[in-house]
Structure formats: structure tokens, C-alpha cells
Amino acid sequence: MTVRLEGSIKRWLGLSTDEKPYIGLQADGSTITAADLPAGSSFMETDTGDIYRWDANVWTLPTLEDETLYVLQALLMQVTQLRELVALAIGA
């Protein structure tokens, strides 16, 4: 099987009152770069449950249809990873 990168998004968590990460933000003694914040990354507000998406320029709150598709894609990725882990565990 050829190795391939499925994604490189990052998932961030914080309160709705927290400053969302952006390119150039000083955090933990370092500066956030474009590599630290690829398009498609998410920020979940733990106090509201809202999940914002980074489009490489701004954080946006997706529409319900966009959010449903994103959740389904994330679940599919988790199932794929679980299937591969089980296959490794049984030596398939």
C-alpha cells in the first residue's frame, strides 16, 4: 500500500471568550504560522459547543448543512482509522 496523507488539519479547544488562533499570534512563547493553522482546522468553543472552521483567512461558523457534512467526514475518518488499527492488531 502506498502511504498517503489524508489530512493535516488541527483541532483547537477553548472558551467562546478566548482569542481564536490566527497566523502571527504569539502563543506559548512561539508564533503561530500557516503550517500551524492549515485551512480546514477547527476551533470548538467548549462552553457553547460551536465549532468554527478556519478557511486560511478567517474563522467562520458553518451552516447546519456544512456542519453535518463535516461531522460525517470526521466519523468516516475515525472508522477508517479504527479499521486499519484492527487489521494491524490481528495481523491482516
Rosetta blueprint (number, residue, H / E / L):
1 M L
2 T L
3 V L
4 R L
5 L L
6 E L
7 G L
8 S L
9 I L
10 K L
11 R E
12 W E
13 L E
14 G E
15 L L
16 S L
17 T L
18 D L
19 E L
20 K L
21 P L
22 Y L
23 I L
24 G L
25 L L
26 Q E
27 A E
28 D L
29 G L
30 S E
31 T E
32 I L
33 T L
34 A H
35 A H
36 D H
37 L L
38 P L
39 A L
40 G L
41 S L
42 S E
43 F E
44 M E
45 E E
46 T L
47 D L
48 T L
49 G L
50 D L
51 I E
52 Y E
53 R E
54 W E
55 D L
56 A L
57 N L
58 V L
59 W E
60 T E
61 L L
62 P L
63 T L
64 L H
65 E H
66 D H
67 E H
68 T H
69 L H
70 Y H
71 V H
72 L H
73 Q H
74 A H
75 L H
76 L H
77 M H
78 Q H
79 V H
80 T H
81 Q H
82 L H
83 R H
84 E H
85 L H
86 V H
87 A H
88 L H
89 A H
90 I H
91 G L
92 A L
